[in-house]
Amino acid sequence: MLIKSNQEIMEITGNLSYHDGARAWNTLRLKKHVLNEFSELKDRAAKVTYKMIYSTSVDNLIKLMQKVNEKEGALPILLFFEK
């Protein structure tokens, strides 16, 4: 089941952190605004997973977004890596 947002558009910037123990860039910290918007993420006992899909084609990405919207009634979050 997808967790849905009530907002039309949110734009939030953040940082990706390096985890020394895992020797990997594996920590994505969510801002408080995101946690407030998706209140299910605040439940520490809940098991929340994520699915990341990378598309090399804008057309395929648009088709996928339409499918998800029709099936689940929610839109995915776009994540851009910036340098």
C-alpha positions as CSV (number, residue, x, y, z in Angstrom):
1,M,0.0,0.0,0.0
2,L,1.4,3.4,-0.9
3,I,1.5,6.2,1.6
4,K,-0.3,9.2,0.1
5,S,0.3,13.0,0.5
6,N,-2.3,15.7,1.0
7,Q,-0.2,18.4,-0.6
8,E,-0.3,19.4,-4.2
9,I,3.4,20.1,-4.6
10,M,6.2,20.0,-2.0
11,E,9.8,20.9,-2.9
12,I,12.3,19.9,-0.2
13,T,16.1,19.8,-0.3
14,G,18.3,17.5,1.8
15,N,21.5,15.6,2.0
16,L,22.7,12.1,1.4
17,S,25.1,10.9,4.1
18,Y,28.0,8.5,4.1
19,H,27.7,5.7,6.7
20,D,31.2,4.7,7.8
21,G,30.2,1.4,9.3
22,A,28.6,0.2,6.0
23,R,31.1,2.1,3.9
24,A,28.3,3.3,1.7
25,W,26.2,6.3,0.8
26,N,23.1,4.8,2.4
27,T,21.5,7.4,4.7
28,L,18.8,9.6,3.3
29,R,17.4,11.8,6.1
30,L,13.8,13.0,5.7
31,K,13.0,16.5,6.7
32,K,10.4,17.2,9.4
33,H,8.0,18.6,6.8
34,V,8.0,15.2,5.0
35,L,7.4,13.4,8.3
36,N,4.5,15.7,9.1
37,E,3.0,15.2,5.6
38,F,3.3,11.4,5.8
39,S,2.4,10.8,9.4
40,E,2.7,7.0,9.0
41,L,6.5,7.5,8.9
42,K,6.4,8.7,12.5
43,D,5.3,5.2,13.8
44,R,8.6,3.7,14.9
45,A,7.0,0.2,15.2
46,A,5.8,0.3,11.6
47,K,7.8,-1.4,8.9
48,V,8.1,1.1,6.1
49,T,9.8,0.0,2.9
50,Y,10.6,1.9,-0.3
51,K,10.8,1.1,-4.0
52,M,13.2,3.0,-6.2
53,I,12.6,2.8,-10.0
54,Y,15.1,4.3,-12.4
55,S,14.0,5.0,-15.9
56,T,16.2,6.0,-18.8
57,S,13.3,7.3,-20.8
58,V,10.9,10.1,-19.8
59,D,8.1,8.5,-21.8
60,N,8.5,5.2,-19.8
61,L,8.5,7.2,-16.6
62,I,5.3,9.0,-17.5
63,K,3.6,5.7,-18.4
64,L,4.7,4.2,-15.1
65,M,3.4,7.3,-13.1
66,Q,0.1,7.0,-14.8
67,K,-0.1,3.3,-14.0
68,V,0.7,3.9,-10.3
69,N,-1.9,6.7,-10.2
70,E,-4.6,4.5,-11.7
71,K,-3.8,1.5,-9.5
72,E,-2.9,3.0,-6.1
73,G,-4.3,6.6,-6.4
74,A,-1.0,8.1,-5.5
75,L,1.9,9.7,-7.3
76,P,5.5,8.7,-6.7
77,I,8.0,11.2,-5.3
78,L,10.6,12.5,-7.7
79,L,14.1,12.4,-6.3
80,F,16.9,14.3,-8.0
81,F,20.6,14.0,-7.1
82,E,22.3,17.4,-7.2
83,K,26.0,18.3,-6.8
